[in-house]
Amino acid sequence: MSKRKAFGLWSAIFLGMGSMVGAGIFIVIGQAGAMAGNLVWLSFILGALIALLSGYSLAKLAIRYPSRGGITEYLVQSFGENIFSGSVSILFYFAQLVAIAAVAKSFGTYASTFIQGGSDGFWINLFAVGVVGIFTFINLIGASSVAKAENLIVTLKLLVLVLFALVALFSIDPERLSVAQMPPIKDMLFAVGLTFFAYQGFSVITNTVEDMENPQTTIMHAMILAISLVALLYVLTSVAVLGNLSLEEVIKTKDYALAEASKPIFGAWGFKIMAVTALVATASAINATLYAVTEIGYSMAKEGNLPKVYEYNIYNSFEGLLVSALLVVPMILFFNLAQITTVATVVMLVVQGITHLGHFFKRSETGAHGFLILSTVIAMFGVAGLTLYSTHQSMPNIMLYLIGTFIMAFVVEALLRLMTKRVINKQTQ
């Protein structure tokens, strides 16, 4: 009798939604709102369309090349066994770690604001490191525990967020959403990079393919439904926030804008409930993304991209999970939240752009539509360019951070090849 797989359709949807919603609502909405103003809802729609294109491409790749490694495996399939595919795989792995650090930092900010009554740096870092430690332990128990935890956490936080969005829509100030208050269209476009980052968790779904029931049909359905449901929630919530807070208030409270927006509607208790929901949501995102990073770490070790330490077993998971968690800690302690989010956004866009470009040349094997894949490639690199252009003034060192990240990935890959003499092996044929 075959063992039941950990992920069915709704478990996969909940995993993707858990990763997306934590990052999107509680990190991006304040930063994107500061750029796009009351047009931020349109930025979220454009981000969703790009995410759907990317999700289609990744789902096709996952069906043809089922692997726990996800994007790592697709790069090897598209570009072969060489230092380029290895370096991009390392880059993707680092970007996932940066994303976990950004979400953990957001958790720490909400926890410090709610428990300590202010955004104190020491407490922010303490809470952020603590939550990573807790979910590292949960992930050590195994994939089934990840799925069960996500089902419960996502259900609870979505109930609160949907209730807030629906009630808040009846108390918005129409003047704040009027044409007179709209920023230039270019500002809305500049925010698309951040809003796409809010959907980035959808790629987690591809890492469950070997733990998934009927992946040939389930993974595409899970991808489309997860992104679409989250897009609806993001649009409703962004309208509710910008309709209840002035732009100045959004900018001032951008690290906890959603909780602040609940005050005019529900009072002090509304702030507390939303703050607790934010803690649950960001914790959920860490839980979901840690699962993906663990699987990537395992796959890269198996194929020769990371040190052998990633192959050792601890309980039912891999020591790679512990190594990954330890690498996240210095990022939490030494990086600025806005900077780390922007760097992660651009790196993710570039990595996905390269992945989809490789897919375009392999589309005859996956059966994907060439026009959709090419559109995805253009969207990824185009949004990456817009994000760099729009953040250059506020972050003049952004290019240095990115160049440093790319160089670091290349050096790590070169050293690993030199020290281990290993090559990357395709997991699927």
LINLINKA-V386724 format. One record per residue. RES is the residue in one letter. NEAR is the number of other C-alpha atoms within 10 Angstrom. Layout:
res: <RES;RES>
near: <NEAR;NEAR>
This chain:
res: <M;S;K;R;K;A;F;G;L;W;S;A;I;F;L;G;M;G;S;M;V;G;A;G;I;F;I;V;I;G;Q;A;G;A;M;A;G;N;L;V;W;L;S;F;I;L;G;A;L;I;A;L;L;S;G;Y;S;L;A;K;L;A;I;R;Y;P;S;R;G;G;I;T;E;Y;L;V;Q;S;F;G;E;N;I;F;S;G;S;V;S;I;L;F;Y;F;A;Q;L;V;A;I;A;A;V;A;K;S;F;G;T;Y;A;S;T;F;I;Q;G;G;S;D;G;F;W;I;N;L;F;A;V;G;V;V;G;I;F;T;F;I;N;L;I;G;A;S;S;V;A;K;A;E;N;L;I;V;T;L;K;L;L;V;L;V;L;F;A;L;V;A;L;F;S;I;D;P;E;R;L;S;V;A;Q;M;P;P;I;K;D;M;L;F;A;V;G;L;T;F;F;A;Y;Q;G;F;S;V;I;T;N;T;V;E;D;M;E;N;P;Q;T;T;I;M;H;A;M;I;L;A;I;S;L;V;A;L;L;Y;V;L;T;S;V;A;V;L;G;N;L;S;L;E;E;V;I;K;T;K;D;Y;A;L;A;E;A;S;K;P;I;F;G;A;W;G;F;K;I;M;A;V;T;A;L;V;A;T;A;S;A;I;N;A;T;L;Y;A;V;T;E;I;G;Y;S;M;A;K;E;G;N;L;P;K;V;Y;E;Y;N;I;Y;N;S;F;E;G;L;L;V;S;A;L;L;V;V;P;M;I;L;F;F;N;L;A;Q;I;T;T;V;A;T;V;V;M;L;V;V;Q;G;I;T;H;L;G;H;F;F;K;R;S;E;T;G;A;H;G;F;L;I;L;S;T;V;I;A;M;F;G;V;A;G;L;T;L;Y;S;T;H;Q;S;M;P;N;I;M;L;Y;L;I;G;T;F;I;M;A;F;V;V;E;A;L;L;R;L;M;T;K;R;V;I;N;K;Q;T;Q>
near: <3;4;5;10;15;19;26;20;19;16;22;31;28;27;32;30;35;33;32;30;28;31;33;28;25;27;30;24;31;28;23;28;26;20;24;26;28;25;26;30;26;20;28;30;19;20;25;27;18;22;29;21;20;26;26;22;27;27;29;22;27;28;18;16;21;23;25;25;29;25;26;26;28;28;25;23;22;19;19;16;16;13;17;16;24;30;21;25;28;25;25;24;23;23;23;24;22;23;28;33;29;29;30;31;29;29;36;28;27;29;23;22;19;20;14;12;10;14;17;13;12;12;18;25;21;16;20;28;23;16;19;24;15;13;19;21;13;17;24;21;14;16;20;15;14;23;24;15;19;25;20;12;20;23;13;14;23;18;11;14;21;16;11;22;20;14;14;22;17;11;13;19;15;11;10;19;19;12;11;8;13;16;15;12;12;12;20;23;23;23;31;27;28;29;33;27;25;29;29;28;28;28;23;27;30;30;23;30;26;17;18;21;18;14;22;16;12;20;28;22;17;27;27;18;18;26;24;18;12;24;26;15;19;27;18;19;24;26;21;26;27;28;23;25;21;17;22;11;16;25;19;13;16;22;25;26;26;28;24;24;27;26;17;15;19;16;12;13;12;18;22;19;16;25;26;18;23;29;23;19;30;32;26;31;29;27;28;29;25;26;26;24;26;28;25;30;29;26;22;26;21;20;21;20;30;25;16;15;14;24;18;13;13;13;10;11;20;21;20;25;26;18;14;21;21;16;15;21;20;12;19;25;17;10;15;12;19;14;17;22;24;22;21;24;25;25;22;24;26;22;20;24;23;20;28;29;21;19;27;22;14;18;19;11;12;17;11;18;14;16;10;14;24;18;14;26;26;14;20;26;18;15;24;22;16;17;22;21;12;17;17;12;10;9;14;11;12;20;14;10;15;17;11;12;17;17;14;16;20;20;14;17;24;16;11;18;20;10;9;13;9;14;16;20;16;18;17;11;7>
